[in-house]
Amino acid sequence: MSELKLRYRCNSCNWKFTRNMQPRLCPYCGKAAVDLDKAQGAQELLREIEDAEQSFQARA
């Protein structure tokens, strides 16, 4: 069974990557500026739009 990988982003160089656990240092630039990447991916945005359209059509 594969573990859940989370998306991270370096606040220094903006490198985006996935890991099982939050790293202390950015794997690209080596700085300690890594946070969870809270930006939505394209699939999540499309799902959100589809849900909103269905809700709008149900009201019409």
Secondary structure, DSSP 4 states (H G I P E B T S, - for coil): -PPPPEEEEETTT--EEEESS--SS-TTT--S-EEE--PPPHHHHHHHHHHHHHHHHHH-
